[in-house]
Amino acid sequence: MDRLSQLWKRLNPNQRLLFGTLSAAFLVLVISIAVWAGRPQYGVLFANLDPGDGSAIVDKLRTEKIPYKVQDGGRTIMVPDDKVYETRLTMAGNGLPGSGTGYELLDTNKLGWTDFVQKFQYRRALEGEIARTIQTLQEISSARVHLVTPDQSLFVQEQKPATASVLLRLKPGAVMSPAHVQGIVHLVSSAVEGLSPDNVTIIDTQGNLLSRPSSDPLLGATADQISLTHGLEEQLTNKVQSLMEAVLGQGKSVVRIAAEMDYQKAERTVESYDSENPVVRSEAKQSESAPDGKKSESSTTNYEISKTVEHVIAPTGKVKRLTASVFVDGTYRQVGKGQKEYVPRTADEMTKFQNIIKTAIGFDASRGDQLTVENISFDSSGLDEEKKEMEKSERMNLLTQVGGRVVTGAVLVLLLLMLLKTVKRARPEGQAHRPAGQRVDLTAGESLPMLPEAPLENPTSVAIQNRVKDLAGESPENLARLLRVWLHEGA
């Protein structure tokens, strides 16, 4: 501290200003880096929240004094990463999100509720519970359910049916299959008394109608048949595509398979007769005795041709015909810088590919199946451009990260160098070290004789002692002045 105090006293006003400015800038930079590195990282607590649920969650976070951030217009709430899972469990224990929309509405029966209020609260609770159940599905982000349950009528003909409307918010990239939609329809209809599946309407947040009316059985059967055919085609296509990619590599083949199905329901009865092997149906024998003691016997045998009756019901959804088309890319060899030459596949390779595909799809020539395998050159210019763009983007990201760290380090080093340079220049003017052997001006027109170069820290040096003795004999005043200069310079 004493050295720093002496250094500060020897600085002139400009040097003090520069030194203070650099020190303050360095301190601010260090504090900023420390704050930036020590700030907590936030993770998503809940996303795609309704305004009511978001408000309840924020109030709970404020009560628990948990720091949070609100993004995406209030639909996304973030908390520190180390508190995400603990906070979710806490919110789930308090029924959030979706608090107050289930059967907990009926936990406290307020005195004075009328019959209308009780029915209304029960319907709200039922809607909330059904929505919660639907939200457990993998593709569903959130759901809202609206039920209309008319009062019971004394006359059956005047009774109005119950109806339900369901609004689904799907997760990004999720697609609801018809089977899943029908499952939700039957879930809702089974949870509400007197609700028919035909009276359940399901739409998504884009306004698309997901449920279809089942009033026309033929229309429903047609849709099921299309779905079954598409499923078979997709299954066979994926099977062949995976085999080709394992042999050729990713993006080296294109497979398309079309299936023709037979959905006719046929029943037939077959009766067959075996005339070669008749079967005894009945046989009668008679015996008579005459007075003279003679006996006579007679027999009657009835035969019937054997008959077989067969009742056959043909299965529906039988594969009637398969048609497959497969494109196979060739190989490429380098002919120059950035240039490739296409090399087609050999006939032996194409034959092997055909055999593999036939085995995979269950090829049957007797039912008219067709298979076409062609070797053509694929246009990969778009993929090459996309690959270059991705590599360029990755390089830019890497340069940005490394450049930021390098710039930060360079700024720190530059500030340190400037501080060191300022310290070196902190000596008062005219008091700088003089080179060895240079004369020291004492007064105008006077100078001291040159002394031999030797370390001043060693006062026992023979050369210095001898020279000082000679100087003392010649001019004691000059010797005294020289000693004062040494003492002043700290030499």
C-alpha positions in Angstrom: 0.0 0.0 0.0 2.9 2.3 0.7 4.3 1.7 -2.7 1.0 2.4 -4.3 0.6 5.6 -2.3 4.1 6.8 -3.4 3.3 5.8 -7.0 0.0 7.8 -6.9 1.8 10.9 -5.5 4.4 10.8 -8.3 1.7 10.7 -11.0 0.7 14.0 -12.7 -3.0 14.8 -13.2 -3.2 13.4 -16.7 -1.6 10.1 -15.7 -3.9 9.9 -12.6 -6.9 10.3 -14.9 -5.8 7.7 -17.3 -4.9 5.3 -14.6 -8.2 5.7 -12.9 -10.2 5.4 -16.1 -8.4 2.1 -17.1 -8.8 0.7 -13.6 -12.5 1.5 -13.5 -13.0 0.0 -17.0 -11.1 -3.1 -16.0 -13.2 -3.5 -12.8 -16.5 -3.0 -14.6 -15.5 -5.6 -17.2 -14.5 -8.1 -14.6 -17.7 -7.6 -12.7 -19.8 -7.9 -15.9 -18.1 -11.1 -16.8 -18.6 -12.5 -13.3 -22.3 -11.5 -13.3 -22.8 -13.0 -16.8 -21.1 -16.2 -15.9 -22.9 -16.5 -12.5 -26.4 -15.7 -13.6 -28.8 -18.7 -13.4 -29.9 -20.6 -16.5 -33.7 -20.8 -16.9 -35.6 -23.8 -18.1 -39.2 -24.2 -19.3 -41.6 -25.0 -16.5 -44.8 -25.0 -18.5 -45.6 -24.1 -22.1 -48.8 -23.4 -24.1 -50.7 -22.3 -21.0 -54.1 -20.8 -20.9 -54.2 -17.3 -19.4 -56.1 -18.5 -16.4 -53.6 -21.2 -15.6 -50.7 -18.9 -16.3 -52.0 -16.4 -13.8 -52.5 -19.0 -11.1 -49.0 -20.4 -11.6 -47.4 -16.9 -11.5 -49.3 -16.1 -8.2 -48.0 -19.4 -6.7 -44.4 -18.7 -7.8 -44.6 -15.3 -6.2 -45.9 -16.8 -3.0 -43.1 -19.4 -2.9 -40.6 -16.6 -3.9 -39.3 -18.5 -6.9 -37.7 -16.4 -9.6 -39.4 -16.8 -13.0 -39.6 -15.4 -16.5 -42.7 -15.1 -18.8 -42.3 -15.6 -22.5 -44.4 -16.2 -25.6 -47.1 -13.8 -24.6 -47.6 -15.3 -21.2 -48.0 -18.9 -22.5 -44.6 -20.0 -21.4 -43.2 -19.8 -17.9 -39.5 -20.4 -17.1 -37.7 -21.0 -13.8 -34.1 -21.7 -12.9 -32.9 -25.1 -14.2 -32.2 -26.5 -10.8 -35.8 -25.8 -9.7 -37.7 -27.0 -12.7 -38.7 -30.5 -11.6 -39.2 -29.6 -8.0 -41.5 -26.7 -9.0 -43.5 -29.0 -11.3 -44.1 -31.4 -8.5 -45.1 -28.5 -6.2 -47.5 -27.2 -8.9 -49.0 -30.6 -9.5 -49.6 -31.0 -5.8 -51.7 -27.8 -6.0 -53.6 -28.9 -9.1 -51.7 -26.6 -11.5 -52.1 -26.2 -14.4 -55.8 -26.7 -14.7 -56.6 -26.0 -11.1 -60.2 -25.5 -10.2 -61.7 -27.2 -13.3 -62.2 -30.8 -12.0 -64.1 -32.5 -9.3 -62.4 -30.3 -6.8 -65.1 -27.8 -7.6 -67.5 -30.0 -5.7 -65.2 -30.6 -2.6 -66.7 -27.7 -0.8 -70.5 -27.5 -1.1 -71.4 -23.9 -0.4 -74.6 -23.3 1.6 -77.4 -21.9 -0.5 -76.5 -23.4 -3.8 -79.7 -23.8 -5.9 -80.4 -26.9 -8.0 -79.4 -25.0 -11.1 -76.0 -24.0 -9.6 -75.3 -27.5 -8.5 -76.0 -28.9 -12.0 -73.9 -26.1 -13.5 -70.9 -26.9 -11.2 -71.2 -30.6 -11.9 -71.1 -30.0 -15.6 -68.0 -27.7 -15.2 -66.3 -30.4 -13.1 -67.2 -33.1 -15.7 -65.8 -31.0 -18.5 -62.6 -30.4 -16.6 -62.1 -34.0 -15.8 -62.7 -35.1 -19.4 -60.2 -32.4 -20.7 -57.6 -33.6 -18.2 -58.0 -37.2 -19.4 -57.7 -36.1 -23.1 -54.5 -34.1 -22.3 -52.8 -37.3 -21.1 -52.6 -38.4 -24.8 -49.2 -38.1 -26.3 -50.2 -35.9 -29.3 -52.4 -33.5 -27.2 -51.0 -30.3 -25.7 -54.2 -29.0 -24.2 -58.0 -29.6 -24.6 -61.3 -27.9 -23.8 -64.6 -29.7 -23.6 -68.1 -28.2 -23.8 -71.1 -30.3 -22.8 -74.8 -29.6 -23.4 -77.0 -31.8 -21.3 -80.7 -31.0 -21.6 -83.1 -31.6 -18.8 -85.0 -34.8 -18.6 -88.4 -34.7 -20.3 -91.5 -36.6 -19.4 -92.1 -37.6 -23.0 -89.4 -39.6 -24.9 -90.2 -38.0 -28.2 -89.6 -34.5 -26.7 -86.3 -35.5 -25.1 -83.4 -33.6 -26.7 -80.1 -35.4 -27.1 -76.9 -34.5 -25.3 -74.1 -33.0 -27.4 -70.4 -32.3 -26.8 -67.7 -30.2 -28.5 -64.0 -30.8 -28.0 -61.2 -28.4 -29.0 -57.7 -29.9 -29.3 -54.4 -28.1 -29.3 -51.9 -30.5 -30.9 -48.2 -30.5 -30.1 -45.9 -29.2 -32.8 -45.6 -31.7 -35.6 -48.2 -34.1 -34.1 -50.9 -35.6 -36.3 -54.1 -37.2 -35.1 -54.9 -40.5 -36.8 -58.6 -41.4 -37.4 -58.3 -44.2 -34.9 -57.2 -41.8 -32.2 -60.0 -39.4 -33.0 -62.5 -42.2 -32.8 -61.0 -43.2 -29.5 -61.6 -39.6 -28.1 -65.1 -39.6 -29.4 -66.0 -42.9 -27.6 -64.2 -41.6 -24.5 -66.3 -38.5 -24.3 -69.6 -40.3 -25.2 -68.9 -43.0 -22.6 -68.2 -40.4 -19.9 -71.5 -38.5 -20.3 -74.9 -40.1 -19.7 -77.1 -40.2 -22.8 -74.4 -38.9 -25.2 -74.2 -40.7 -28.5 -70.9 -40.8 -30.4 -72.6 -39.2 -33.4 -73.2 -36.1 -31.3 -69.5 -35.5 -30.4 -67.6 -33.0 -32.5 -63.9 -32.6 -32.4 -61.8 -29.9 -34.0 -58.3 -28.5 -33.6 -57.0 -25.0 -33.1 -56.6 -24.6 -36.9 -60.3 -25.1 -37.4 -60.0 -28.6 -39.0 -62.8 -31.0 -38.3 -61.2 -34.2 -37.0 -64.3 -36.3 -36.2 -66.5 -37.6 -39.0 -70.2 -38.4 -38.8 -71.0 -42.1 -38.9 -74.6 -41.8 -40.0 -73.7 -43.4 -43.4 -72.3 -46.9 -42.8 -71.0 -47.2 -46.3 -69.1 -44.0 -46.0 -67.5 -45.2 -42.8 -66.6 -48.5 -44.3 -65.0 -46.8 -47.3 -62.8 -44.6 -45.1 -61.7 -47.7 -43.1 -60.9 -49.5 -46.3 -58.8 -46.6 -47.5 -57.0 -46.4 -44.2 -56.3 -50.2 -44.2 -54.9 -50.1 -47.8 -52.7 -47.1 -47.0 -51.4 -48.8 -43.9 -50.4 -51.9 -45.9 -48.7 -49.8 -48.6 -46.8 -47.9 -46.0 -45.7 -51.0 -44.1 -44.4 -52.7 -47.3 -42.7 -49.5 -48.5 -40.9 -49.0 -45.2 -39.8 -52.6 -45.2 -38.3 -52.4 -48.7 -36.9 -48.9 -48.1 -35.0 -50.0 -44.9 -33.5 -53.0 -46.8 -32.3 -50.8 -49.7 -30.9 -48.2 -47.4 -29.0 -50.8 -45.5 -27.3 -51.9 -48.8 -27.0 -48.7 -50.8 -27.0 -46.0 -48.1 -29.3 -43.1 -47.1 -31.0 -41.3 -50.1 -29.8 -43.8 -52.7 -33.2 -45.4 -53.4 -36.8 -44.5 -53.8 -39.6 -47.1 -53.2 -43.3 -46.8 -54.0 -45.7 -49.7 -53.5 -49.5 -49.7 -54.5 -51.8 -52.4 -53.1 -55.1 -53.4 -54.6 -57.4 -54.9 -52.0 -60.5 -57.1 -52.2 -63.0 -56.0 -49.5 -66.0 -58.0 -50.8 -67.7 -60.1 -48.2 -68.6 -63.5 -49.8 -70.4 -66.4 -48.3 -71.0 -69.7 -50.2 -72.4 -73.2 -49.4 -70.9 -76.2 -51.1 -72.5 -79.7 -51.3 -70.5 -82.5 -52.7 -71.6 -86.2 -53.2 -69.4 -89.3 -53.3 -71.1 -91.8 -55.6 -68.2 -94.2 -55.5 -68.5 -94.9 -51.8 -72.2 -95.3 -50.9 -73.2 -95.4 -47.3 -75.7 -97.9 -45.8 -78.6 -95.9 -44.5 -80.8 -98.6 -43.1 -81.1 -102.4 -43.2 -84.2 -104.6 -42.3 -84.2 -108.4 -41.9 -87.2 -110.8 -41.8 -87.3 -114.5 -40.9 -90.3 -116.9 -41.2 -90.8 -120.6 -40.1 -93.1 -123.0 -42.2 -95.3 -125.7 -40.6 -93.0 -128.3 -42.1 -90.2 -126.8 -40.1 -88.5 -124.9 -43.0 -87.2 -121.3 -42.3 -87.0 -118.4 -44.7 -85.2 -115.2 -44.3 -85.3 -111.9 -46.2 -83.4 -108.6 -45.8 -83.8 -105.1 -47.1 -80.8 -102.6 -47.3 -81.2 -99.0 -48.2 -78.0 -97.1 -49.4 -77.4 -93.4 -49.7 -74.7 -91.5 -51.5 -72.4 -89.6 -49.0 -72.8 -85.8 -49.1 -70.6 -83.0 -47.7 -72.0 -79.6 -47.0 -69.4 -76.8 -46.6 -70.3 -73.2 -45.6 -67.4 -70.8 -46.6 -67.1 -67.1 -45.6 -64.3 -65.4 -47.6 -62.2 -62.9 -45.5 -62.4 -59.2 -46.3 -59.3 -57.2 -47.0 -57.5 -59.8 -49.1 -54.6 -58.6 -51.2 -55.6 -58.8 -54.8 -52.6 -57.3 -56.5 -49.3 -55.5 -55.6 -47.5 -53.0 -57.8 -44.0 -51.8 -56.8 -41.7 -49.3 -58.4 -38.1 -48.8 -57.2 -35.5 -46.3 -58.3 -31.9 -47.1 -57.5 -29.1 -44.6 -57.8 -25.7 -45.5 -59.2 -22.2 -44.8 -57.9 -20.0 -41.8 -58.6 -16.3 -41.4 -59.0 -14.2 -38.3 -58.8 -12.9 -37.1 -62.1 -11.8 -33.6 -61.2 -11.9 -31.0 -58.5 -15.5 -30.8 -57.5 -16.7 -32.9 -60.4 -18.2 -36.4 -60.3 -18.9 -39.0 -63.0 -22.0 -41.3 -62.8 -21.4 -45.0 -62.9 -24.5 -47.2 -63.5 -25.1 -50.4 -61.6 -24.3 -53.8 -63.1 -27.0 -56.2 -64.3 -26.0 -58.7 -61.6 -26.6 -56.0 -58.9 -30.0 -55.1 -60.4 -31.0 -58.8 -60.4 -30.0 -59.1 -56.7 -32.1 -56.0 -55.9 -35.1 -57.5 -57.6 -34.9 -60.8 -55.7 -34.5 -59.0 -52.4 -37.6 -56.8 -53.1 -39.7 -59.8 -54.3 -39.0 -61.6 -51.1 -39.7 -58.6 -48.9 -43.2 -57.8 -50.3 -44.3 -61.4 -50.9 -44.3 -61.2 -54.7 -46.8 -63.5 -56.3 -46.8 -63.6 -60.1 -50.0 -65.7 -60.2 -52.2 -62.9 -58.9 -50.7 -60.3 -61.3 -48.1 -58.6 -59.1 -45.7 -56.3 -60.9 -42.2 -55.1 -59.9 -40.1 -52.5 -61.7 -36.6 -51.7 -60.6 -34.7 -49.0 -62.6 -31.2 -47.6 -62.2 -31.1 -43.8 -62.8 -28.9 -40.9 -61.7 -30.4 -38.9 -58.8 -30.4 -35.2 -58.8 -28.5 -34.3 -55.6 -27.8 -30.7 -56.3 -30.3 -29.5 -53.8 -28.9 -31.8 -51.0 -25.4 -30.6 -51.8 -26.4 -26.9 -51.5 -28.2 -27.6 -48.3 -25.2 -29.5 -46.9 -23.0 -26.5 -47.8 -25.3 -24.1 -46.1 -25.4 -26.2 -43.0 -21.6 -26.5 -42.9 -21.3 -22.7 -43.4 -23.8 -22.1 -40.6 -21.9 -24.4 -38.3 -18.6 -22.6 -39.1 -20.2 -19.3 -38.5 -21.5 -20.4 -35.1 -18.1 -21.8 -34.2 -16.3 -18.6 -35.3 -18.8 -16.5 -33.3 -18.2 -18.5 -30.1 -14.4 -18.7 -30.4 -14.3 -15.0 -31.6 -16.2 -13.8 -28.6 -13.9 -15.6 -26.2 -10.8 -14.4 -28.1 -12.0 -10.8 -28.1 -12.8 -10.9 -24.4 -9.3 -12.3 -23.6 -7.6 -9.7 -25.9 -9.4 -6.9 -24.1 -8.3 -8.2 -20.7 -4.7 -8.5 -21.9 -4.8 -5.1 -23.5 -6.1 -3.5 -20.3 -3.3 -5.2 -18.3 -0.7 -4.0 -20.7 -2.0 -0.5 -20.6 -1.9 -0.6 -16.8 1.7 -1.9 -16.8 2.7 0.8 -19.3 1.1 3.5 -17.1 3.0 2.3 -14.1 6.3 2.3 -15.9 5.7 5.9 -17.0 4.7 7.0 -13.5 8.2 8.4 -12.6 8.4 12.3 -12.4 9.9 14.1 -15.4 13.6 14.6 -15.2 14.1 11.7 -12.7 14.5 8.9 -15.2 17.5 6.5 -14.9 20.5 7.7 -16.8 22.6 5.4 -18.8 25.9 4.3 -17.2 28.8 6.6 -17.9 26.6 9.7 -18.6 27.7 12.9 -16.8 25.3 14.3 -14.3 24.6 18.0 -14.6 24.7 19.6 -11.2 24.6 23.3 -12.0 24.8 25.3 -15.1 28.2 24.9 -16.7 29.3 22.2 -14.2 29.6 18.4 -14.5 30.9 15.5 -12.6 33.5 13.3 -14.0 32.5 9.9 -15.4 32.7 7.0 -12.9 33.4 3.4 -13.9 30.3 1.2 -14.6 29.6 -1.0 -11.6 26.6 -2.2 -9.6 25.7 0.5 -7.1 24.3 -2.0 -4.7 27.9 -3.1 -4.0 29.5 -0.1 -2.3 32.7 -2.1 -1.6 33.6 -2.2 -5.3 37.3 -1.4 -5.5 37.0 0.7 -8.6 34.2 2.9 -7.1 36.1 3.3 -3.9 39.3 4.4 -5.6 37.5 6.8 -7.9 35.5 8.3 -5.0 38.8 8.9 -3.1 40.3 10.6 -6.1 37.2 12.8 -6.5 37.3 13.7 -2.8 40.8 14.9 -3.1 40.2 16.9 -6.3 36.8 18.4 -5.4 34.9 17.6 -2.2 32.0 19.7 -3.4 31.5 17.6 -6.5 31.6 14.5 -4.4 28.9 15.8 -2.1 26.7 16.7 -5.0 27.2 13.2 -6.6 26.2 11.5 -3.3 23.0 13.7 -3.1 22.1 12.6 -6.7 22.6 9.0 -5.8 20.5 9.2 -2.7 17.7 11.1 -4.6 17.6 8.5 -7.4 17.7 5.6 -4.9 20.8 4.3 -6.6 
